[in-house]
Amino acid sequence: MGRLAKNKQGAPLPLELEHMIDGKVTKKLHDRIKHETAKARKQQKQKPKAQQTTAPVAKNGKRKGVAEPVKAKKAKVVESEDEVEAESEDEQMADMDAPDGGWDNVPMESDEDNMESMSEFSSAGSDDEESDTGNAKKPMTLLDSDSDSDAGSNGGMESYDEFDSDADSDDEAVTFRDMERRSRLLDAEQAEDDELGELELAAAGAVVEGEREAFALPTAEEVAAEEDTPLDLSQVQLRIQEVIRVLNNFGALREEDRSRTDYMDQLQRDMCFYYGYNEYLMEKLLQLFTVNEAVEFFEANEIARPVTIRTNTLKTRRRDLAQALINRGVNLDPIGKWTKVGLTIFDSPVPVGATPEYMAGHYMIQAASSFLPVMALAPQENERVLDMSAAPGGKTTYCAALMKNTGLVVANDANREREKALVANIHRLGISNAVVCNYDGREFPKVMGGFDRVLLDAPCSGTGVISKDASVKTNKGPEDFSMLTNLQKELLLSAIDSVNADSPTGGYIVYSTCSVTVEEDEAVVNYALSKRPNIKLVDAKLDFGRPGFTSFRGRAFHSSLSLTRRFYPHTHNMDGFFVAKFKKLSNKVQVEENQFIVPAGSGVKLKQKKKRRN
């Protein structure tokens, strides 16, 4: 406590007296004890002088040590000096803010016991004169614990012995230091009780599992009735959980006359109703995962992905950008160790797309999954790079930043309206090595060829970005997937033909989609490998992500498809994505026995072998 506190406590008792006190030492009680102690010291000093009657004889005929008669005035002066000394000691002890050893060993007492102690001192206040007779120990008898009177009385705080089986059995005072030890013991006991409770709960759950009634699938009549009067969402969710429980332990929990297909059909109907997917898309997605992981995937699609931005290294550094945004009250953090330019925005008092830093082109609002194809492509300085589907410009500007505004980046997009955002972002970010064009990607390399690297982020169904566009749940059918897969195959072949295999630094193609279906990912890559034998899959140099499928539902793909990478929202907390990287080995492609395609410069040349005449 500070010196100015009104209830300031004085110095603690001497060590030889602390163990004799069983109650709470208040300031008033402490002052009383000091006063009695000072008087006891005074009496002890005067007592030896009175008892000393003999002493050796000195040369002057007087005995040594024999006190001469002291005048009354002299005695009064000595007595006043002793009193002054005692009072100075009291004042010095009272002025101390805290005891030397701290207040850890000061016993504690309840308010009622404190009042009882004060009443004892008030009743003994008339005996002050009796203490001058030399009974110095009498004041301490007021504080001595009466161990013989009542065994259940503590004179202070309730003992912890009833809670702590390991507590000492003696009548020691409960101090702050003891409280810390006892608290640790209580915490250990609580942890042990929690562990036992978990074990009991698990055992009870096992018993309940054994006693739970077997789940019965609804009959055909009940299913038809549910179409007219749908169940509540909570009931559907409970049935989904029951079906998953049966499927996980199918041999023991299934109905005898029911097959696994029956349970999967019911699960598909319930999940379509609960999550809002059409049956065709739900069936495709359920084929990708186990039933437990499928639920995680669908739940992740109901949650928006975090907002991420990419630092424009042409104008600033990530550290400086982060500090500038933090100064504006933005709560952010690096995306992860796999990127050195990405930041995740958790909270911002202003729109992220309206800050001065954004207007100055210091960053680009870009999904974390869109970093991946550019990182896999790894464009180098002074190369010629083609972004076949460039709008709105996130990947194009990232390529230009990695190339440090050197070389050439051709940004193409088939949608003229989307190119407005592409041009705006190129200007805002300060890109000076980009050329924007509006062609159908399938027209390459007739329009332009001979690139060192080509990036194709192909149009897709968007099954990896359902959290951004919930309409994908219902508006994608068999016709859409058939049209998209054919377009993706044609675009990929055009991208391969647009690359110059003789490039000293390049010859790479990256194919990516924001879809998780096999038809748009592994199937398209496998088709390109079969149509262009002059390419091969290489490692994308992405340290995370799941390997692509080498076989799916009885269909075998090329073994090198394990080098491709898949990303899911429920495992990587980013949009669903697929990335594959090719290396072109030769510019000559044998289409038929006597026909070759040689992409070079501005287009395709056909050469035919002359047949020898016999």
C-alpha positions in Angstrom: 0.0 0.0 0.0 1.1 3.6 -0.5 2.1 5.9 2.3 -1.0 8.1 1.7 -3.4 5.3 2.3 -5.7 5.9 5.3 -5.7 2.3 6.3 -1.9 1.9 6.0 -0.5 -1.1 7.9 2.6 -0.9 10.0 5.5 -3.2 10.2 5.0 -6.9 10.9 5.6 -8.6 14.2 8.9 -9.9 15.1 9.6 -13.4 13.8 9.7 -14.9 17.3 6.1 -13.7 17.8 4.5 -14.5 14.5 4.0 -18.2 15.2 2.0 -17.4 18.3 -0.7 -15.5 16.5 -3.7 -17.3 15.1 -6.0 -14.4 14.0 -5.9 -11.6 11.5 -3.5 -8.8 12.4 -5.2 -5.5 11.7 -3.5 -2.1 12.0 -5.2 -1.4 15.4 -4.2 -4.8 16.7 -0.7 -4.5 15.4 -0.2 -1.1 17.1 -1.4 -2.5 20.4 1.1 -5.4 20.2 3.9 -2.9 19.4 3.0 -0.9 22.4 3.0 -3.8 24.7 6.3 -5.1 23.2 8.0 -1.7 23.8 7.0 -1.7 27.4 8.2 -5.2 27.9 11.6 -4.3 26.4 11.8 -1.3 28.8 11.1 -3.5 31.8 13.7 -6.0 30.7 16.3 -3.2 30.5 15.5 -1.9 34.0 15.3 -5.3 35.7 19.1 -6.2 35.5 20.0 -2.8 36.9 17.9 -3.4 40.0 19.2 -6.9 40.6 22.9 -6.1 40.2 24.1 -5.3 43.9 27.7 -6.5 44.0 30.7 -5.6 41.9 34.5 -5.6 42.1 36.2 -3.0 44.2 38.0 -0.3 42.3 41.2 1.5 43.4 39.2 4.5 44.6 37.5 2.3 47.2 34.3 2.1 45.2 32.9 -1.1 43.8 32.8 -1.3 40.0 29.4 -1.4 38.5 27.6 -0.1 41.6 25.3 2.6 40.5 25.4 5.7 42.7 22.2 7.1 43.9 20.5 8.9 41.2 18.6 12.0 41.7 14.9 12.1 40.9 15.5 14.6 38.1 18.2 12.4 36.7 16.0 9.4 36.8 13.3 11.3 35.1 15.6 12.3 32.3 16.7 8.7 31.7 13.1 7.5 31.7 12.1 10.1 29.2 15.0 9.1 26.9 13.8 5.5 27.0 10.3 6.6 26.2 11.5 8.7 23.3 13.6 5.8 22.0 10.6 3.5 22.2 8.4 6.0 20.5 10.9 6.6 17.7 11.1 2.9 17.2 7.3 2.8 17.0 7.1 5.6 14.5 9.9 4.1 12.4 8.0 0.8 12.3 4.7 2.5 11.6 6.1 4.5 8.7 7.2 1.5 6.8 4.9 0.7 3.8 5.3 -3.0 3.9 7.0 -5.6 6.0 10.6 -6.7 5.1 9.5 -10.2 4.4 6.3 -9.2 2.7 2.8 -10.0 3.8 3.0 -13.6 2.6 3.2 -15.0 6.1 0.6 -12.8 7.7 -2.3 -15.0 8.9 -5.8 -14.3 7.6 -9.0 -14.1 9.6 -12.6 -13.6 8.9 -14.3 -10.4 9.9 -16.2 -12.0 12.8 -13.0 -13.3 14.3 -11.4 -9.9 13.8 -14.2 -8.3 15.7 -13.8 -10.9 18.5 -10.1 -10.1 18.7 -10.8 -6.4 18.9 -13.4 -7.0 21.6 -10.7 -8.9 23.7 -8.4 -5.9 23.4 -11.1 -3.5 24.3 -12.0 -5.5 27.4 -8.3 -5.7 28.3 -7.7 -2.0 27.8 -8.1 -1.4 31.6 -5.2 -3.7 32.4 -2.6 -1.5 30.8 -1.2 -0.5 34.2 -0.9 -4.1 35.2 1.4 -4.8 32.3 3.9 -2.4 33.9 4.6 -4.8 36.7 6.9 -6.8 34.5 4.5 -9.4 33.0 5.7 -8.9 29.4 4.1 -12.0 28.1 0.6 -11.1 29.1 -0.3 -9.2 25.9 0.6 -12.2 23.8 -1.9 -14.4 25.7 -4.6 -12.5 24.0 -3.4 -13.8 20.7 -2.4 -17.3 21.6 -4.6 -19.9 19.9 -6.6 -21.9 22.4 -5.9 -25.4 21.2 -7.4 -26.9 24.3 -10.8 -25.2 24.2 -12.4 -26.0 20.9 -10.8 -28.3 18.3 -13.1 -27.0 15.6 -12.3 -23.3 16.1 -9.6 -21.9 13.9 -9.7 -18.3 15.0 -9.2 -17.4 11.4 -9.9 -18.6 7.9 -11.6 -21.9 7.4 -9.1 -24.7 7.1 -8.6 -26.3 3.7 -8.2 -29.7 5.2 -11.7 -30.6 4.4 -10.9 -30.0 0.7 -7.3 -31.0 0.6 -6.6 -34.6 1.8 -2.9 -33.9 1.7 -3.0 -30.8 3.9 -1.0 -30.8 7.1 -2.8 -32.1 10.2 -1.3 -29.5 12.5 -3.0 -26.2 13.4 -0.8 -24.0 11.3 -2.1 -20.6 10.2 -3.3 -20.3 6.6 -0.9 -17.9 5.0 -0.7 -16.5 1.4 2.2 -18.8 0.8 0.2 -21.8 1.9 -2.7 -20.7 -0.2 -0.6 -20.9 -3.3 0.5 -24.4 -2.5 -3.0 -25.5 -1.6 -4.3 -23.9 -4.8 -1.9 -26.0 -6.9 -3.1 -29.1 -5.0 -6.7 -28.2 -5.7 -6.0 -27.7 -9.4 -4.4 -31.1 -9.6 -7.4 -32.6 -7.9 -9.7 -30.8 -10.3 -7.7 -32.0 -13.3 -7.9 -35.6 -12.0 -11.7 -35.3 -11.4 -12.1 -33.9 -15.0 -10.2 -36.9 -16.4 -12.3 -39.3 -14.4 -15.4 -37.5 -15.6 -14.3 -37.8 -19.2 -13.7 -41.5 -18.7 -17.1 -42.0 -17.1 -18.7 -40.0 -19.9 -17.0 -42.1 -22.6 -18.1 -45.3 -20.8 -21.6 -44.0 -20.5 -21.6 -43.1 -24.2 -20.4 -46.6 -25.0 -23.3 -48.0 -23.0 -25.7 -45.7 -24.7 -24.3 -46.6 -28.1 -25.0 -50.3 -27.2 -28.5 -49.5 -26.0 -29.4 -47.1 -28.8 -32.2 -48.2 -31.0 -31.2 -49.3 -34.4 -31.8 -46.6 -37.0 -34.4 -47.4 -39.6 -34.5 -45.9 -43.0 -37.8 -44.3 -44.0 -40.0 -46.4 -46.3 -41.0 -45.4 -49.8 -44.4 -44.1 -48.6 -42.7 -42.0 -45.9 -40.3 -40.6 -48.5 -43.2 -39.7 -50.8 -45.0 -38.0 -47.9 -42.0 -36.0 -47.1 -42.0 -34.5 -50.6 -45.4 -33.0 -49.8 -44.7 -32.0 -46.2 -40.9 -31.6 -45.7 -39.4 -32.3 -42.4 -37.9 -29.7 -40.1 -34.2 -28.9 -40.7 -33.2 -30.2 -37.3 -34.9 -33.5 -38.0 -33.1 -33.8 -41.3 -29.8 -33.0 -39.7 -30.4 -35.7 -37.1 -31.2 -38.2 -39.8 -28.0 -37.3 -41.7 -26.0 -37.9 -38.6 -27.7 -41.3 -38.0 -27.1 -42.4 -41.6 -23.4 -41.4 -41.4 -23.1 -43.3 -38.1 -24.5 -46.4 -39.8 -22.3 -46.0 -42.9 -19.2 -45.8 -40.7 -20.1 -49.1 -39.1 -22.2 -50.6 -41.8 -21.7 -54.3 -41.0 -23.0 -53.9 -37.4 -25.6 -51.2 -37.6 -27.3 -51.7 -41.0 -30.7 -53.2 -41.5 -30.7 -56.6 -42.9 -32.8 -55.9 -45.9 -31.1 -52.6 -46.7 -28.0 -52.1 -48.9 -25.4 -49.5 -48.8 -26.9 -47.9 -51.9 -30.2 -47.3 -50.0 -28.4 -45.5 -47.2 -26.4 -43.4 -49.7 -29.5 -42.5 -51.6 -31.2 -41.3 -48.4 -28.1 -39.4 -47.4 -28.0 -37.7 -50.8 -31.7 -36.7 -50.6 -31.3 -35.3 -47.1 -28.1 -33.4 -47.9 -29.7 -31.9 -51.0 -32.6 -30.6 -48.9 -30.4 -29.4 -46.0 -27.6 -27.7 -48.0 -29.6 -26.7 -51.1 -27.8 -28.6 -53.9 -29.4 -30.2 -56.9 -29.1 -34.0 -57.0 -26.7 -34.1 -60.0 -24.1 -31.9 -58.3 -24.6 -33.5 -54.9 -23.9 -36.9 -56.4 -20.7 -35.7 -58.1 -19.4 -34.1 -54.9 -20.3 -37.1 -52.7 -18.2 -39.3 -55.0 -15.1 -37.2 -54.2 -15.0 -37.6 -50.5 -15.9 -40.0 -47.7 -19.2 -39.2 -46.0 -17.6 -37.5 -43.1 -15.3 -35.3 -45.2 -18.2 -34.5 -47.5 -20.1 -33.0 -44.6 -17.0 -30.9 -43.8 -16.7 -29.8 -47.4 -20.4 -28.7 -47.5 -20.1 -26.9 -44.2 -17.0 -25.1 -45.4 -18.9 -23.9 -48.4 -21.4 -22.2 -46.1 -18.7 -20.0 -44.6 -17.1 -17.1 -46.5 -13.4 -17.4 -47.1 -11.2 -14.7 -45.4 -10.4 -11.6 -47.5 -6.8 -11.7 -48.8 -4.7 -9.2 -50.6 -1.4 -9.5 -52.6 1.3 -6.9 -52.1 2.5 -5.2 -55.3 6.2 -5.6 -55.0 6.7 -3.1 -57.8 5.7 -0.3 -55.4 6.1 -1.5 -51.9 7.1 -4.3 -49.5 4.7 -6.4 -47.5 6.2 -5.2 -44.2 5.6 -1.5 -45.1 2.2 -2.2 -46.5 1.2 -4.1 -43.4 2.4 -1.3 -41.1 0.5 1.3 -43.2 -2.7 -0.7 -43.0 -2.3 -1.4 -39.3 -2.0 2.4 -38.7 -5.4 2.7 -40.3 -6.9 0.2 -37.9 -6.8 -2.8 -40.1 -6.4 -6.2 -38.4 -4.3 -8.4 -40.6 -1.9 -11.3 -40.6 0.4 -13.0 -43.2 -1.5 -15.7 -45.2 1.1 -18.4 -44.5 4.6 -19.4 -44.9 4.0 -20.5 -48.5 3.7 -16.9 -49.8 5.8 -13.8 -49.1 3.4 -11.3 -50.6 0.0 -12.3 -49.2 -1.9 -10.8 -46.2 -5.2 -11.9 -44.6 -7.6 -9.1 -43.6 -9.6 -10.0 -40.5 -11.2 -6.7 -39.8 -11.1 -3.2 -41.2 -12.8 0.0 -40.2 -12.7 1.2 -43.9 -13.4 -0.8 -47.1 -10.2 -2.6 -48.2 -10.9 -1.5 -51.7 -11.0 2.2 -50.8 -7.9 2.9 -48.9 -5.2 5.3 -50.2 -2.8 2.3 -50.5 -5.3 0.5 -52.7 -5.8 3.6 -54.9 -2.0 4.0 -55.2 -1.7 0.4 -56.4 0.2 -1.0 -53.4 -1.9 -4.1 -53.3 -4.5 -6.2 -55.1 -7.5 -7.8 -53.6 -7.0 -11.4 -54.7 -8.0 -14.8 -53.4 -5.2 -16.9 -51.9 -5.9 -19.7 -54.3 -5.2 -17.4 -57.3 -1.6 -17.1 -56.1 -1.0 -20.8 -56.7 -1.0 -21.0 -60.6 1.4 -18.0 -60.9 3.7 -19.5 -58.2 3.6 -22.8 -60.2 4.3 -20.9 -63.5 7.3 -19.0 -61.9 7.8 -16.5 -64.8 11.4 -15.2 -65.2 12.6 -11.8 -66.2 12.7 -10.9 -69.9 10.4 -13.8 -70.9 7.3 -13.7 -73.1 4.3 -14.9 -71.1 0.7 -15.4 -72.2 -2.2 -15.3 -69.8 -4.9 -16.8 -71.9 -7.8 -16.0 -69.6 -6.5 -12.9 -67.8 -9.5 -10.9 -66.4 -9.8 -9.3 -63.9 -6.0 -9.1 -63.8 -4.8 -10.6 -60.5 -2.7 -13.3 -62.1 -1.5 -11.1 -64.9 -0.2 -8.4 -62.6 1.4 -11.0 -60.3 3.3 -12.3 -63.3 4.4 -8.8 -64.2 5.6 -8.2 -60.7 7.6 -11.4 -60.6 9.2 -10.3 -63.9 9.9 -6.8 -62.5 8.2 -5.1 -65.4 10.6 -6.7 -67.9 9.9 -8.9 -70.9 6.3 -9.1 -72.2 3.0 -10.3 -70.7 0.1 -10.8 -73.1 -3.1 -10.5 -71.2 -6.0 -12.0 -73.2 -9.6 -12.5 -72.4 -12.5 -13.5 -74.5 -15.0 -11.3 -72.6 -14.7 -7.7 -73.6 -16.6 -6.4 -70.6 -14.3 -8.1 -68.1 -11.3 -6.5 -69.8 -12.3 -3.1 -68.4 -11.4 -4.3 -64.9 -8.2 -5.9 -66.4 -7.0 -2.6 -67.9 -7.9 -0.6 -64.8 -5.9 -2.9 -62.5 -2.9 -2.9 -64.9 -2.8 0.9 -64.8 -3.4 1.1 -61.1 -0.6 -1.3 -60.2 1.9 0.4 -62.5 2.4 -2.5 -65.0 4.3 -1.4 -68.0 5.1 -4.7 -69.8 1.6 -5.9 -70.4 -0.4 -6.0 -73.7 -4.1 -6.5 -73.5 -6.0 -8.3 -76.3 -9.4 -9.7 -76.9 -9.4 -13.1 -78.6 -10.9 -16.5 -78.2 -8.2 -18.5 -76.5 -8.7 -21.3 -79.0 -7.4 -19.1 -81.8 -3.9 -19.2 -80.3 -1.2 -19.8 -81.7 -2.7 -18.6 -85.0 -2.9 -15.1 -83.4 0.5 -15.2 -81.6 2.8 -18.0 -80.6 6.3 -18.8 -79.5 5.8 -17.9 -75.8 8.2 -19.0 -73.1 5.4 -19.7 -70.6 1.6 -19.9 -70.8 -0.9 -19.7 -68.0 -4.4 -21.0 -68.5 -6.9 -20.4 -65.7 -9.7 -22.1 -67.6 -13.4 -21.3 -67.3 -15.0 -23.9 -65.1 -18.2 -24.8 -63.1 -17.0 -23.0 -60.0 -17.6 -25.9 -57.6 -14.6 -24.6 -55.6 -16.0 -21.2 -55.0 -19.5 -22.0 -53.9 -18.9 -19.9 -50.8 -18.7 -16.8 -53.1 -21.4 -17.9 -55.6 -24.2 -20.0 -54.0 -26.0 -20.2 -57.4 -23.6 -22.9 -58.4 -25.5 -25.3 -56.1 -28.5 -25.3 -58.4 -27.6 -24.0 -61.9 -25.0 -26.6 -62.9 -26.3 -29.6 -64.7 -24.9 -32.3 -67.1 -25.1 -30.0 -70.1 -22.9 -27.4 -68.4 -20.2 -29.9 -67.4 -20.2 -31.4 -70.9 -19.8 -28.0 -72.6 -17.2 -26.8 -70.1 -15.0 -29.9 -70.3 -14.9 -29.7 -74.1 -13.9 -26.0 -74.0 -11.2 -26.7 -71.4 -9.7 -29.4 -73.6 -9.5 -27.2 -76.6 -8.1 -24.3 -74.6 -5.4 -26.5 -73.1 -4.3 -27.9 -76.4 -4.1 -24.3 -77.8 -2.0 -23.2 -74.8 0.4 -26.1 -75.3 0.8 -25.3 -79.0 1.5 -21.6 -78.1 4.6 -22.5 -76.1 8.1 -22.7 -77.7 9.7 -25.8 -76.5 13.1 -24.5 -77.5 13.0 -21.6 -75.0 16.2 -21.5 -73.0 14.4 -20.7 -69.8 10.8 -21.7 -70.3 8.6 -24.1 -72.2 6.1 -24.5 -69.4 2.3 -24.5 -69.3 0.2 -24.2 -66.2 -3.4 -25.4 -66.2 -5.7 -24.4 -63.3 -9.4 -24.3 -62.5 -11.5 -23.2 -59.5 -13.3 -26.5 -59.7 -13.0 -29.7 -57.7 -14.7 -32.2 -60.1 -12.6 -34.8 -61.7 -14.2 -34.2 -65.1 -12.7 -30.7 -65.3 -9.4 -31.4 -63.7 -7.7 -34.8 -64.0 -9.8 -35.9 -67.0 -8.8 -32.8 -69.0 -5.1 -33.2 -68.1 -5.1 -36.9 -69.0 -6.8 -36.0 -72.4 -4.0 -33.4 -73.1 -1.3 -36.0 -72.3 -2.9 -38.4 -74.8 -3.2 -35.8 -77.5 0.2 -34.2 -77.1 2.8 -36.8 -76.5 5.5 -34.1 -76.6 4.6 -32.8 -73.1 4.9 -34.2 -69.6 3.7 -33.3 -66.2 6.3 -31.8 -63.8 6.3 -30.9 -60.1 4.4 -27.6 -59.5 6.8 -26.8 -56.6 3.8 -26.2 -54.3 4.6 -27.5 -50.8 1.1 -28.2 -49.8 -2.1 -29.5 -51.3 -3.3 -33.0 -52.0 -2.1 -35.0 -55.0 -4.4 -35.4 -57.9 -6.3 -38.7 -58.6 -4.5 -41.3 -60.6 -7.7 -43.4 -60.7 -11.3 -42.5 -60.0 -14.3 -44.8 -59.9 -12.7 -47.5 -62.0 -11.2 -45.1 -64.5 -7.4 -45.0 -64.6 -5.3 -41.9 -65.4 -1.7 -41.4 -66.2 0.5 -42.1 -63.2 2.2 -38.7 -63.4 -1.1 -37.1 -62.4 0.0 -37.5 -58.8 2.2 -34.4 -59.5 -0.9 -32.2 -59.8 -2.3 -30.5 -56.7 -5.8 -30.2 -55.3 -6.9 -27.6 -52.7 -10.1 -27.7 -50.7 -11.8 -25.1 -48.6 -12.3 -27.4 -45.6 -8.6 -28.4 -45.4 -6.7 -25.4 -46.6 -9.2 -22.6 -45.8 -9.1 -21.3 -49.4 -11.2 -21.7 -52.5 -11.2 -25.1 -54.1 -8.6 -25.2 -56.8 -6.7 -27.5 -59.1 -3.2 -26.8 -60.5 -1.2 -28.9 -63.1 2.2 -27.9 -64.7 3.4 -29.2 -68.0 6.8 -29.1 -69.7 6.9 -29.1 -73.5 9.6 -31.3 -74.8 9.4 -30.7 -78.5 7.6 -28.4 -81.0 6.9 -31.2 -83.4 3.7 -33.1 -82.7 2.8 -36.1 -84.8 -0.9 -36.0 -85.4 -1.1 -38.8 -87.9 1.4 -41.1 -89.5 2.4 -38.6 -92.1 1.3 -35.3 -90.5 3.1 -33.1 -88.0 2.1 -29.9 -86.3 5.0 -27.4 -85.8 3.8 -24.3 -83.8 6.3 -21.5 -84.4 6.1 -17.7 -84.3 2.8 -16.7 -85.9 0.9 -19.9 -86.6 0.8 -23.6 -87.4 2.6 -25.2 -90.3 1.7 -28.6 -91.7 4.3 -30.8 -93.3 3.7 -34.0 -95.1 6.1 -36.8 -95.8 6.4 -37.7 -99.4 5.6 -41.3 -100.0 8.2 -43.2 -101.9 7.2 -44.8 -105.2 8.2 -48.3 -105.8 
